[in-house]
C-alpha cells in the first residue's frame, strides 16, 4: 500500500516479534505493526489453506526434531530427509550444477539409502552453444551455456514431489524456480570462492574480506 513505511528489520533493535514480552515499542518501520492486516490474513491463509497448512505443519514437525535441550540437532540434509518423510514424498529431484557433480552424487546416494527415488538433472543437460546464441566466447567458462529451463521442464514432466537445488548459478536458480511446478528447496548455493558457503564471507567481513567488501574503509 502506498504510504506505508518500508520494512527494515535488519535495523531493528527491539525484535518484539520474537520477544513479545519486551516493553519497548517497535520501530516505525516494523512490518508487524504497519502491515497488521497482512499479518492476520497470511496467518489465516497459511493455516487454513490445505496446501499451505501441510507445509507449515511439516515444518513444525521437523523443527520438533531439529531442536533439543542441547540446541540444534539436525543438519540441513537431515532436515530435508525428515521434511520429505513427513510429507510422504517418494520421488525427489536433484537439479544440480555440473561443477558439483560429486556432491550431487553423494547426496543422491544418501537419499536413495533413505528410501527415496532420486531423479537428477544436470545444468548442462540442455546445453547450448555460446557461438550459436551470439554470446561472447570465454576461455574461462567454456563454449556452452547451461539451460535451467530444460532442467525445470524435464522435471515437470517427471511429476516429482520436491525439487532440490544444488549449486545452480545465480540467475539460473531463479529461472529454475520460476518454471518449476513442484516445490523447490535449496540445499546449497554456488559460491566458487567460499566453498559454496556465502555466509563465510559475512563471518569474515570484518577481517579477511573487509577490504573487498568495504574498499573505502566502511
N, CA, C and O of each residue as an XYZ file, in Angstrom:
872
protein
N       0.848     -1.190      0.000
C       0.000      0.000      0.000
C       0.883      1.240      0.000
O       1.840      1.322      0.770
N       0.571      2.193     -0.850
C       1.357      3.414     -0.941
C       1.297      4.179      0.380
O       0.230      4.298      0.982
N       2.425      4.690      0.824
C       2.462      5.484      2.043
C       2.958      4.727      3.254
O       3.334      5.339      4.254
N       2.967      3.403      3.184
C       3.479      2.602      4.292
C       5.001      2.731      4.359
O       5.669      2.810      3.328
N       5.538      2.751      5.567
C       6.979      2.824      5.741
C       7.606      1.490      5.325
O       7.130      0.426      5.721
N       8.660      1.553      4.538
C       9.319      0.330      4.079
C       9.944     -0.419      5.259
O      10.602      0.193      6.100
N       9.744     -1.731      5.326
C      10.322     -2.521      6.418
C      11.849     -2.532      6.362
O      12.445     -2.601      5.287
N      12.466     -2.464      7.538
C      13.930     -2.578      7.636
C      14.273     -3.390      8.883
O      14.875     -2.890      9.834
N      13.875     -4.637      8.846
C      14.050     -5.497     10.024
C      15.507     -5.631     10.443
O      15.795     -5.847     11.620
N      16.432     -5.504      9.489
C      17.841     -5.628      9.855
C      18.305     -4.471     10.727
O      19.366     -4.550     11.345
N      17.526     -3.403     10.783
C      17.888     -2.237     11.596
C      17.162     -2.219     12.947
O      17.307     -1.270     13.717
N      16.400     -3.245     13.227
C      15.589     -3.280     14.449
C      16.439     -3.642     15.662
O      17.262     -4.556     15.601
N      16.238     -2.926     16.755
C      16.944     -3.224     17.994
C      16.027     -3.783     19.062
O      16.462     -4.033     20.186
N      14.765     -3.981     18.723
C      13.775     -4.460     19.696
C      13.422     -5.928     19.458
O      13.359     -6.719     20.399
N      13.199     -6.277     18.215
C      12.822     -7.637     17.809
C      11.639     -8.132     18.641
O      11.655     -9.239     19.179
N      10.639     -7.303     18.729
C       9.465     -7.641     19.531
C       8.677     -8.805     18.936
O       7.923     -9.478     19.640
N       8.854     -9.036     17.649
C       8.180    -10.168     17.013
C       8.621    -11.486     17.647
O       7.819    -12.407     17.801
N       9.884    -11.569     18.009
C      10.404    -12.790     18.639
C      10.307    -12.743     20.146
O      10.185    -13.778     20.801
N      10.361    -11.526     20.705
C      10.297    -11.364     22.163
C       9.127    -10.440     22.522
O       9.348     -9.290     22.902
N       7.887    -10.928     22.407
C       6.707    -10.086     22.644
C       6.614     -9.540     24.067
O       5.872     -8.591     24.316
N       7.363    -10.132     25.003
C       7.309     -9.661     26.390
C       8.071     -8.350     26.585
O       7.917     -7.699     27.619
N       8.869     -7.963     25.632
C       9.621     -6.720     25.764
C       8.689     -5.508     25.764
O       7.723     -5.449     25.004
N       8.997     -4.552     26.626
C       8.124     -3.381     26.785
C       8.401     -2.290     25.756
O       7.552     -1.427     25.533
N       9.568     -2.312     25.129
C       9.899     -1.271     24.144
C       8.930     -1.320     22.960
O       8.443     -2.381     22.569
N       8.672     -0.152     22.414
C       7.823     -0.069     21.234
C       8.631     -0.457     20.001
O       9.818     -0.140     19.922
N       8.015     -1.131     19.044
C       8.711     -1.456     17.804
C       9.063     -0.175     17.052
O       8.391      0.841     17.232
N      10.090     -0.199     16.222
C      10.454      0.983     15.438
C       9.370      1.321     14.409
O       8.479      0.513     14.145
N       9.455      2.495     13.847
C       8.425      2.968     12.904
C       8.388      2.140     11.633
O       7.387      2.151     10.917
N       9.461      1.425     11.341
C       9.488      0.641     10.109
C       9.077     -0.809     10.326
O       9.251     -1.633      9.428
N       8.539     -1.138     11.486
C       8.183     -2.522     11.807
C       7.024     -3.012     10.930
O       5.931     -2.451     11.001
N       7.239     -4.041     10.109
C       6.156     -4.538      9.251
C       5.031     -5.209     10.039
O       3.887     -5.232      9.584
N       5.349     -5.759     11.223
C       4.313     -6.390     12.025
C       3.283     -5.370     12.487
O       2.103     -5.685     12.639
N       3.749     -4.135     12.710
C       2.857     -3.053     13.122
C       2.183     -2.399     11.915
O       0.972     -2.176     11.915
N       2.975     -2.098     10.896
C       2.464     -1.349      9.752
C       1.605     -2.188      8.815
O       0.780     -1.660      8.069
N       1.807     -3.477      8.862
C       1.032     -4.372      7.998
C       0.287     -5.390      8.849
O       0.302     -6.585      8.554
N      -0.358     -4.918      9.894
C      -1.064     -5.819     10.817
C      -2.141     -6.619     10.095
O      -2.364     -7.789     10.409
N      -2.808     -5.992      9.131
C      -3.884     -6.688      8.412
C      -3.304     -7.799      7.522
O      -3.914     -8.853      7.343
N      -2.124     -7.537      6.976
C      -1.477     -8.557      6.151
C      -1.035     -9.724      7.034
O      -1.142    -10.887      6.644
N      -0.546     -9.403      8.207
C      -0.129    -10.441      9.149
C      -1.285    -11.370      9.483
O      -1.140    -12.591      9.427
N      -2.430    -10.797      9.829
C      -3.588    -11.603     10.178
C      -4.068    -12.450      9.005
O      -4.414    -13.618      9.178
N      -4.087    -11.858      7.812
C      -4.573    -12.578      6.646
C      -3.643    -13.726      6.268
O      -4.104    -14.809      5.908
N      -2.340    -13.491      6.349
C      -1.403    -14.544      5.976
C      -1.359    -15.656      7.020
O      -1.155    -16.819      6.673
N      -1.547    -15.315      8.284
C      -1.656    -16.352      9.315
C      -2.877    -17.221      9.031
O      -2.807    -18.449      9.070
N      -3.984    -16.565      8.749
C      -5.221    -17.305      8.455
C      -5.039    -18.217      7.241
O      -5.380    -19.399      7.278
N      -4.495    -17.643      6.165
C      -4.341    -18.415      4.929
C      -3.310    -19.539      5.085
O      -3.502    -20.643      4.575
N      -2.215    -19.246      5.796
C      -1.161    -20.244      5.957
C      -1.580    -21.456      6.760
O      -1.005    -22.535      6.614
N      -2.595    -21.282      7.622
C      -3.002    -22.396      8.472
C      -4.392    -22.930      8.168
O      -4.884    -23.809      8.875
N      -5.044    -22.399      7.105
C      -6.346    -22.931      6.698
C      -6.335    -23.456      5.271
O      -7.045    -24.412      4.960
N      -5.539    -22.844      4.401
C      -5.396    -23.367      3.040
C      -4.703    -24.729      3.134
O      -3.607    -24.819      3.686
N      -5.317    -25.780      2.608
C      -4.764    -27.139      2.783
C      -3.329    -27.291      2.294
O      -2.510    -27.903      2.980
N      -3.008    -26.750      1.128
C      -1.659    -26.900      0.582
C      -0.625    -26.168      1.424
O       0.481    -26.666      1.634
N      -0.990    -24.977      1.908
C      -0.053    -24.212      2.721
C       0.056    -24.787      4.124
O       1.139    -24.816      4.708
N      -1.063    -25.241      4.659
C      -1.060    -25.788      6.021
C      -0.192    -27.045      6.129
O       0.517    -27.228      7.118
N      -0.249    -27.915      5.106
C       0.528    -29.157      5.192
C       2.026    -28.859      5.248
O       2.782    -29.582      5.898
N       2.456    -27.784      4.560
C       3.863    -27.399      4.617
C       4.196    -26.823      5.980
O       5.226    -27.160      6.564
N       3.328    -25.950      6.495
C       3.559    -25.367      7.817
C       3.601    -26.435      8.902
O       4.446    -26.394      9.796
N       2.683    -27.386      8.815
C       2.645    -28.460      9.811
C       3.906    -29.330      9.710
O       4.493    -29.706     10.724
N       4.308    -29.640      8.490
C       5.525    -30.432      8.295
C       6.739    -29.706      8.857
O       7.613    -30.313      9.476
N       6.777    -28.400      8.632
C       7.886    -27.600      9.164
C       7.927    -27.679     10.683
O       9.000    -27.830     11.267
N       6.774    -27.579     11.325
C       6.719    -27.671     12.782
C       7.206    -29.029     13.272
O       7.922    -29.117     14.270
N       6.820    -30.075     12.574
C       7.233    -31.422     12.986
C       8.740    -31.614     12.834
O       9.380    -32.251     13.671
N       9.299    -31.057     11.759
C      10.747    -31.142     11.569
C      11.466    -30.342     12.643
O      12.477    -30.792     13.183
N      10.950    -29.158     12.955
C      11.570    -28.320     13.978
C      11.556    -29.006     15.343
O      12.484    -28.846     16.135
N      10.496    -29.771     15.612
C      10.454    -30.513     16.876
C      11.624    -31.468     16.999
O      12.146    -31.692     18.091
N      12.036    -32.036     15.862
C      13.158    -32.971     15.863
C      14.501    -32.251     15.749
O      15.532    -32.758     16.191
N      14.470    -31.068     15.151
C      15.720    -30.339     14.892
C      16.296    -29.702     16.141
O      17.506    -29.499     16.243
N      15.412    -29.382     17.106
C      15.877    -28.736     18.327
C      15.730    -29.666     19.519
O      14.819    -30.493     19.579
N      16.640    -29.513     20.458
C      16.583    -30.295     21.683
C      17.145    -29.496     22.832
O      17.440    -28.311     22.681
N      17.296    -30.127     23.975
C      17.829    -29.440     25.146
C      19.245    -28.943     24.906
O      19.662    -27.939     25.484
N      19.979    -29.639     24.060
C      21.359    -29.243     23.789
C      21.473    -28.246     22.635
O      22.574    -27.817     22.290
N      20.339    -27.879     22.042
C      20.366    -26.963     20.901
C      20.074    -27.702     19.610
O      19.442    -28.758     19.614
N      20.539    -27.139     18.508
C      20.262    -27.734     17.207
C      20.839    -29.141     17.112
O      21.963    -29.392     17.547
N      20.053    -30.061     16.535
C      20.477    -31.452     16.479
C      20.549    -32.007     15.066
O      21.203    -33.026     14.848
N      19.900    -31.373     14.105
C      19.865    -31.890     12.748
C      20.575    -30.952     11.777
O      20.427    -29.732     11.855
N      21.337    -31.529     10.872
C      21.926    -30.747      9.790
C      20.846    -30.462      8.752
O      19.746    -31.011      8.827
N      21.163    -29.598      7.779
C      20.184    -29.269      6.747
C      19.796    -30.507      5.931
O      18.631    -30.664      5.566
N      20.741    -31.368      5.648
C      20.425    -32.574      4.889
C      19.497    -33.482      5.689
O      18.568    -34.070      5.134
N      19.746    -33.596      6.985
C      18.860    -34.397      7.832
C      17.474    -33.767      7.918
O      16.471    -34.481      7.925
N      17.405    -32.451      7.982
C      16.109    -31.777      7.974
C      15.361    -32.033      6.670
O      14.149    -32.249      6.672
N      16.089    -32.007      5.564
C      15.492    -32.287      4.261
C      14.864    -33.677      4.239
O      13.745    -33.855      3.757
N      15.583    -34.641      4.755
C      15.085    -36.022      4.793
C      13.844    -36.120      5.666
O      12.861    -36.752      5.279
N      13.881    -35.502      6.837
C      12.731    -35.537      7.741
C      11.518    -34.853      7.115
O      10.394    -35.340      7.237
N      11.746    -33.731      6.447
C      10.650    -32.988      5.805
C       9.992    -33.842      4.724
O       8.767    -33.937      4.658
N      10.812    -34.459      3.883
C      10.271    -35.279      2.802
C       9.508    -36.482      3.351
O       8.467    -36.862      2.816
N      10.029    -37.073      4.416
C       9.332    -38.212      5.026
C       8.015    -37.781      5.655
O       7.007    -38.480      5.547
N       8.032    -36.640      6.303
C       6.828    -36.140      6.962
C       5.700    -35.931      5.963
O       4.538    -36.201      6.269
N       6.036    -35.453      4.779
C       5.022    -35.203      3.757
C       4.750    -36.429      2.887
O       3.939    -36.376      1.963
N       5.421    -37.512      3.185
C       5.176    -38.735      2.440
C       5.708    -38.710      1.019
O       5.198    -39.419      0.151
N       6.721    -37.905      0.777
C       7.294    -37.817     -0.564
C       8.086    -39.081     -0.880
O       8.776    -39.635     -0.024
N       7.970    -39.523     -2.133
C       8.734    -40.682     -2.548
C       9.725    -40.379     -3.644
O      10.723    -41.084     -3.796
N       9.459    -39.320     -4.424
C      10.280    -39.010     -5.598
C      10.903    -37.629     -5.441
O      10.221    -36.609     -5.533
N      12.197    -37.616     -5.205
C      12.911    -36.366     -5.009
C      13.820    -36.078     -6.196
O      14.232    -36.984     -6.921
N      14.119    -34.801     -6.377
C      14.912    -34.369     -7.523
C      16.162    -33.652     -7.074
O      16.137    -32.893     -6.105
N      17.246    -33.887     -7.768
C      18.443    -33.079     -7.616
C      18.642    -32.319     -8.923
O      18.987    -32.908     -9.948
N      18.423    -31.016     -8.879
C      18.729    -30.143    -10.011
C      20.063    -29.497     -9.661
O      20.120    -28.595     -8.825
N      21.132    -29.957    -10.297
C      22.453    -29.572     -9.814
C      23.336    -28.995    -10.910
O      23.095    -29.177    -12.104
N      24.371    -28.291    -10.454
C      25.380    -27.731    -11.345
C      26.437    -28.793    -11.634
O      26.820    -29.564    -10.754
N      26.895    -28.818    -12.866
C      27.901    -29.803    -13.244
C      29.176    -29.638    -12.412
O      29.934    -30.593    -12.240
N      29.411    -28.431    -11.898
C      30.581    -28.190    -11.066
C      30.493    -28.851     -9.710
O      31.498    -28.956     -9.008
N      29.295    -29.304     -9.322
C      29.110    -30.015     -8.054
C      28.630    -31.439     -8.313
O      27.761    -31.964     -7.616
N      29.221    -32.042     -9.334
C      28.811    -33.384     -9.736
C      29.002    -34.400     -8.615
O      28.105    -35.195     -8.335
N      30.166    -34.376     -7.976
C      30.440    -35.346     -6.919
C      29.548    -35.131     -5.715
O      29.085    -36.092     -5.101
N      29.301    -33.862     -5.371
C      28.415    -33.554     -4.243
C      26.997    -34.060     -4.525
O      26.329    -34.594     -3.639
N      26.550    -33.883     -5.772
C      25.219    -34.359     -6.157
C      25.155    -35.881     -6.072
O      24.161    -36.447     -5.618
N      26.224    -36.530     -6.513
C      26.267    -37.994     -6.451
C      26.177    -38.478     -5.004
O      25.450    -39.423     -4.697
N      26.928    -37.815     -4.119
C      26.917    -38.215     -2.706
C      25.544    -37.993     -2.081
O      25.047    -38.851     -1.351
N      24.928    -36.839     -2.366
C      23.611    -36.564     -1.801
C      22.578    -37.537     -2.362
O      21.712    -38.018     -1.632
N      22.673    -37.825     -3.658
C      21.751    -38.785     -4.257
C      21.858    -40.153     -3.599
O      20.847    -40.807     -3.343
N      23.080    -40.581     -3.329
C      23.285    -41.873     -2.670
C      22.645    -41.896     -1.282
O      22.019    -42.881     -0.892
N      22.811    -40.797     -0.543
C      22.235    -40.712      0.804
C      20.715    -40.791      0.743
O      20.094    -41.524      1.513
N      20.122    -40.039     -0.169
C      18.665    -40.017     -0.275
C      18.116    -41.369     -0.708
O      17.064    -41.795     -0.231
N      18.818    -42.042     -1.604
C      18.366    -43.365     -2.033
C      18.437    -44.367     -0.881
O      17.548    -45.205     -0.728
N      19.488    -44.281     -0.079
C      19.618    -45.186      1.067
C      18.547    -44.920      2.117
O      18.241    -45.781      2.943
N      17.980    -43.714      2.074
C      16.889    -43.368      2.993
C      15.524    -43.760      2.421
O      14.485    -43.490      3.024
N      15.545    -44.400      1.253
C      14.300    -44.938      0.711
C      13.611    -44.104     -0.354
O      12.513    -44.451     -0.788
N      14.228    -43.014     -0.782
C      13.617    -42.168     -1.796
C      14.042    -42.596     -3.193
O      15.143    -43.107     -3.395
N      13.145    -42.376     -4.157
C      13.532    -42.466     -5.564
C      14.133    -41.118     -5.931
O      13.507    -40.081     -5.712
N      15.320    -41.119     -6.478
C      16.015    -39.874     -6.776
C      16.146    -39.686     -8.291
O      16.705    -40.528     -8.995
N      15.620    -38.570     -8.762
C      15.768    -38.165    -10.151
C      16.762    -37.014    -10.170
O      16.714    -36.150     -9.295
N      17.657    -36.984    -11.143
C      18.648    -35.914    -11.176
C      18.838    -35.391    -12.592
O      18.878    -36.154    -13.557
N      18.953    -34.072    -12.691
C      19.190    -33.432    -13.978
C      20.287    -32.390    -13.805
O      20.179    -31.489    -12.973
N      21.337    -32.524    -14.597
C      22.472    -31.604    -14.564
C      22.149    -30.333    -15.353
O      21.350    -30.358    -16.290
N      22.771    -29.238    -14.967
C      22.522    -27.956    -15.614
C      22.907    -27.959    -17.089
O      22.379    -27.165    -17.868
N      23.821    -28.846    -17.481
C      24.298    -28.885    -18.853
C      23.503    -29.847    -19.725
O      23.825    -30.026    -20.900
N      22.464    -30.470    -19.163
C      21.695    -31.456    -19.926
C      21.086    -30.846    -21.186
O      20.942    -31.529    -22.200
N      20.735    -29.590    -21.126
C      20.145    -28.925    -22.290
C      21.069    -27.877    -22.863
O      20.615    -26.843    -23.351
N      22.361    -28.134    -22.808
C      23.366    -27.140    -23.155
C      23.197    -26.573    -24.562
O      22.743    -27.251    -25.484
N      23.576    -25.313    -24.688
C      23.538    -24.626    -25.979
C      24.891    -23.976    -26.227
O      25.618    -23.650    -25.289
N      25.215    -23.794    -27.481
C      26.499    -23.207    -27.866
C      26.463    -21.691    -27.696
O      25.525    -21.029    -28.140
N      27.491    -21.148    -27.050
C      27.599    -19.690    -26.927
C      27.654    -19.035    -28.303
O      27.054    -17.984    -28.526
N      28.369    -19.659    -29.208
C      28.509    -19.104    -30.554
C      27.160    -19.034    -31.251
O      26.830    -18.027    -31.877
N      26.377    -20.109    -31.142
C      25.069    -20.138    -31.795
C      24.116    -19.098    -31.216
O      23.234    -18.592    -31.909
N      24.305    -18.788    -29.940
C      23.449    -17.801    -29.289
C      23.973    -16.380    -29.433
O      23.347    -15.433    -28.956
N      25.100    -16.232    -30.080
C      25.677    -14.905    -30.271
C      26.299    -14.326    -29.024
O      26.393    -13.108    -28.871
N      26.727    -15.209    -28.126
C      27.317    -14.756    -26.871
C      28.835    -14.677    -26.984
O      29.447    -15.332    -27.827
N      29.416    -13.874    -26.129
C      30.869    -13.716    -26.097
C      31.530    -15.023    -25.680
O      31.113    -15.657    -24.711
N      32.553    -15.417    -26.408
C      33.310    -16.614    -26.064
C      34.260    -16.294    -24.905
O      34.799    -15.191    -24.821
N      34.456    -17.268    -24.018
C      35.315    -17.058    -22.866
C      36.194    -18.269    -22.644
O      35.708    -19.399    -22.598
N      37.495    -18.034    -22.505
C      38.415    -19.136    -22.258
C      38.240    -19.719    -20.864
O      38.703    -20.825    -20.585
N      37.566    -18.967    -19.979
C      37.403    -19.417    -18.595
C      36.111    -20.195    -18.390
O      36.014    -20.981    -17.448
N      35.110    -19.993    -19.256
C      33.807    -20.590    -18.996
C      33.374    -21.632    -20.017
O      32.257    -22.142    -19.932
N      34.215    -21.956    -20.964
C      33.844    -22.975    -21.936
C      33.005    -22.406    -23.066
O      32.744    -21.204    -23.121
N      32.590    -23.279    -23.960
C      31.899    -22.839    -25.182
C      30.396    -23.012    -25.110
O      29.690    -22.683    -26.062
N      29.899    -23.520    -24.003
C      28.457    -23.773    -23.903
C      27.848    -23.072    -22.694
O      28.557    -22.659    -21.777
N      26.517    -22.946    -22.708
C      25.791    -22.331    -21.596
C      24.797    -23.334    -21.016
O      24.350    -24.255    -21.700
N      24.466    -23.142    -19.765
C      23.507    -24.012    -19.075
C      22.089    -23.717    -19.553
O      21.829    -22.694    -20.187
N      21.190    -24.625    -19.239
C      19.791    -24.457    -19.636
C      18.873    -24.845    -18.480
O      18.325    -25.948    -18.466
N      18.701    -23.932    -17.496
C      17.859    -24.250    -16.343
C      16.386    -24.427    -16.709
O      15.638    -25.080    -15.981
N      15.968    -23.842    -17.842
C      14.580    -24.016    -18.262
C      14.316    -25.470    -18.644
O      13.253    -26.014    -18.348
N      15.292    -26.092    -19.303
C      15.125    -27.510    -19.629
C      15.141    -28.354    -18.370
O      14.362    -29.299    -18.245
N      16.034    -28.018    -17.422
C      16.044    -28.745    -16.155
C      14.647    -28.749    -15.538
O      14.138    -29.795    -15.136
N      14.041    -27.577    -15.468
C      12.719    -27.453    -14.844
C      11.656    -28.196    -15.636
O      10.818    -28.883    -15.053
N      11.681    -28.064    -16.964
C      10.640    -28.676    -17.787
C      10.716    -30.194    -17.774
O       9.688    -30.868    -17.712
N      11.924    -30.735    -17.832
C      12.084    -32.195    -17.758
C      11.518    -32.711    -16.444
O      10.841    -33.739    -16.408
N      11.801    -31.988    -15.362
C      11.335    -32.424    -14.046
C       9.825    -32.239    -13.910
O       9.165    -33.022    -13.227
N       9.278    -31.215    -14.551
C       7.815    -31.050    -14.556
C       7.151    -32.283    -15.158
O       6.102    -32.727    -14.692
N       7.765    -32.821    -16.186
C       7.188    -33.978    -16.869
C       7.414    -35.277    -16.099
O       6.801    -36.299    -16.407
N       8.281    -35.239    -15.113
C       8.526    -36.401    -14.261
C       7.576    -36.451    -13.068
O       7.552    -37.435    -12.329
N       6.788    -35.377    -12.881
C       5.831    -35.317    -11.766
C       6.512    -35.600    -10.424
O       6.088    -36.473     -9.667
N       7.555    -34.857    -10.153
C       8.313    -35.057     -8.924
C       7.626    -34.402     -7.732
O       6.800    -33.503     -7.893
N       7.976    -34.861     -6.543
C       7.370    -34.318     -5.326
C       8.082    -33.067     -4.819
O       7.440    -32.118     -4.370
N       9.406    -33.073     -4.895
C      10.183    -31.963     -4.346
C      11.469    -31.819     -5.145
O      12.197    -32.791     -5.346
N      11.746    -30.592     -5.604
C      12.961    -30.323     -6.359
C      14.006    -29.687     -5.456
O      13.744    -28.673     -4.808
N      15.183    -30.283     -5.415
C      16.267    -29.820     -4.550
C      17.332    -29.154     -5.417
O      17.899    -29.781     -6.313
N      17.595    -27.883     -5.141
C      18.590    -27.143     -5.906
C      19.962    -27.294     -5.272
O      20.135    -27.098     -4.069
N      20.929    -27.644     -6.103
C      22.294    -27.814     -5.614
C      23.265    -27.048     -6.513
O      23.700    -27.553     -7.548
N      23.597    -25.821     -6.101
C      24.684    -25.086     -6.712
C      24.441    -24.447     -8.060
O      25.402    -24.157     -8.772
N      23.187    -24.213     -8.445
C      22.974    -23.525     -9.719
C      23.492    -22.088     -9.626
O      23.469    -21.473     -8.559
N      23.961    -21.565    -10.764
C      24.451    -20.185    -10.797
C      23.335    -19.212    -10.443
O      22.162    -19.501    -10.677
N      23.688    -18.076     -9.890
C      22.681    -17.068     -9.607
C      22.060    -16.608    -10.934
O      22.774    -16.348    -11.902
N      20.784    -16.517    -10.966
C      20.069    -16.233    -12.202
C      19.505    -17.513    -12.775
O      18.316    -17.588    -13.082
N      20.350    -18.520    -12.922
C      19.866    -19.821    -13.373
C      18.953    -20.439    -12.309
O      17.950    -21.075    -12.636
N      19.308    -20.249    -11.043
C      18.436    -20.764     -9.986
C      17.082    -20.058    -10.009
O      16.049    -20.680     -9.764
N      17.092    -18.766    -10.302
C      15.838    -18.008    -10.374
C      14.964    -18.522    -11.516
O      13.759    -18.706    -11.347
N      15.570    -18.749    -12.666
C      14.826    -19.264    -13.810
C      14.248    -20.643    -13.506
O      13.119    -20.950    -13.890
N      15.025    -21.467    -12.819
C      14.539    -22.803    -12.471
C      13.322    -22.699    -11.557
O      12.299    -23.339    -11.799
N      13.438    -21.895    -10.513
C      12.340    -21.768     -9.547
C      11.089    -21.205    -10.206
O       9.981    -21.661     -9.923
N      11.257    -20.210    -11.090
C      10.111    -19.604    -11.772
C       9.371    -20.608    -12.649
O       8.172    -20.464    -12.887
N      10.083    -21.624    -13.130
C       9.478    -22.546    -14.082
C       9.214    -23.941    -13.526
O       8.746    -24.819    -14.250
N       9.509    -24.149    -12.254
C       9.269    -25.445    -11.630
C       7.827    -25.548    -11.138
O       7.331    -24.647    -10.462
N       7.166    -26.635    -11.475
C       5.805    -26.861    -10.993
C       5.803    -27.438     -9.577
O       4.882    -27.183     -8.802
N       6.811    -28.197     -9.251
C       6.919    -28.768     -7.901
C       7.573    -27.755     -6.963
O       8.216    -26.807     -7.413
N       7.404    -27.960     -5.669
C       8.063    -27.105     -4.680
C       9.577    -27.234     -4.833
O      10.088    -28.278     -5.238
N      10.283    -26.152     -4.500
C      11.736    -26.108     -4.640
C      12.363    -25.714     -3.310
O      11.889    -24.800     -2.636
N      13.431    -26.412     -2.940
C      14.208    -26.011     -1.766
C      15.692    -26.082     -2.111
O      16.127    -27.048     -2.737
N      16.476    -25.082     -1.717
C      17.919    -25.144     -1.961
C      18.613    -25.944     -0.868
O      18.268    -25.828      0.308
N      19.584    -26.749     -1.254
C      20.418    -27.445     -0.268
C      21.771    -26.758     -0.168
O      22.443    -26.836      0.861
N      22.168    -26.078     -1.254
C      23.411    -25.299     -1.248
C      23.385    -24.362     -2.444
O      22.873    -24.709     -3.508
N      23.940    -23.174     -2.260
C      24.051    -22.229     -3.362
C      25.514    -22.100     -3.758
O      26.419    -22.358     -2.964
N      25.721    -21.698     -4.998
C      27.089    -21.653     -5.507
C      27.843    -20.440     -4.978
O      27.348    -19.313     -5.020
N      29.027    -20.688     -4.490
C      29.993    -19.641     -4.155
C      31.366    -20.231     -4.442
O      31.937    -20.949     -3.622
N      31.880    -19.913     -5.619
C      33.113    -20.550     -6.083
C      34.301    -20.254     -5.183
O      35.208    -21.076     -5.052
N      34.295    -19.083     -4.563
C      35.434    -18.662     -3.751
C      35.335    -19.199     -2.328
O      36.338    -19.622     -1.753
N      34.141    -19.184     -1.762
C      33.966    -19.543     -0.349
C      33.489    -20.976     -0.153
O      32.797    -21.272      0.821
N      33.857    -21.868     -1.074
C      33.490    -23.286     -0.937
C      31.983    -23.470     -0.788
O      31.521    -24.313     -0.020
N      31.219    -22.662     -1.542
C      29.763    -22.744     -1.563
C      29.156    -22.473     -0.183
O      28.151    -23.068      0.207
N      29.792    -21.570      0.529
C      29.300    -21.137      1.837
C      29.310    -19.614      1.873
O      30.234    -19.026      2.434
N      28.301    -18.956      1.285
C      28.293    -17.494      1.226
C      28.387    -16.819      2.585
O      28.921    -15.716      2.699
N      27.864    -17.483      3.621
C      27.905    -16.872      4.948
C      29.323    -16.756      5.482
O      29.595    -15.953      6.374
N      30.221    -17.556      4.937
C      31.617    -17.445      5.345
C      32.179    -16.063      5.084
O      33.022    -15.574      5.836
N      31.707    -15.429      4.009
C      32.138    -14.066      3.693
C      31.629    -13.095      4.755
O      32.342    -12.176      5.158
N      30.390    -13.305      5.206
C      29.844    -12.430      6.248
C      30.627    -12.586      7.549
O      30.929    -11.605      8.229
N      30.949    -13.828      7.881
C      31.665    -14.084      9.129
C      33.073    -13.502      9.125
O      33.658    -13.274     10.184
N      33.616    -13.262      7.939
C      34.956    -12.677      7.843
C      34.927    -11.273      7.245
O      35.951    -10.763      6.789
N      33.747    -10.652      7.250
C      33.606     -9.327      6.635
C      34.332     -8.225      7.410
O      34.547     -7.135      6.881
N      34.707     -8.503      8.652
C      35.443     -7.508      9.436
C      36.913     -7.901      9.588
O      37.660     -7.309     10.366
N      37.305     -8.930      8.811
C      38.713     -9.335      8.850
C      39.208     -9.580      7.437
O      39.609     -8.635      6.758
N      39.190    -10.828      6.974
C      39.798    -11.178      5.702
C      39.131    -10.501      4.501
O      39.809    -10.105      3.553
N      37.815    -10.371      4.545
C      37.116     -9.811      3.389
C      36.794     -8.328      3.548
O      36.093     -7.759      2.711
N      37.279     -7.712      4.578
C      36.921     -6.318      4.850
C      37.315     -5.403      3.700
O      36.514     -4.563      3.292
N      38.531     -5.542      3.161
C      38.983     -4.647      2.096
C      38.168     -4.803      0.830
O      37.913     -3.824      0.127
N      37.757     -6.029      0.532
C      36.994     -6.264     -0.691
C      35.567     -5.774     -0.570
O      35.000     -5.250     -1.529
N      34.983     -5.943      0.610
C      33.601     -5.521      0.816
C      33.474     -4.035      1.101
O      32.488     -3.399      0.727
N      34.476     -3.494      1.763
C      34.446     -2.079      2.133
C      35.754     -1.401      1.681
O      36.567     -1.015      2.520
N      35.956     -1.258      0.391
C      37.227     -0.703     -0.107
C      37.513      0.717      0.361
O      38.668      1.142      0.402
N      36.460      1.450      0.716
C      36.671      2.843      1.179
C      36.848      2.907      2.679
O      36.916      3.995      3.249
N      36.924      1.756      3.326
C      37.149      1.736      4.767
C      35.893      1.759      5.592
O      35.945      2.083      6.778
N      34.750      1.423      4.998
C      33.478      1.445      5.716
C      33.388      0.382      6.785
O      32.372      0.282      7.472
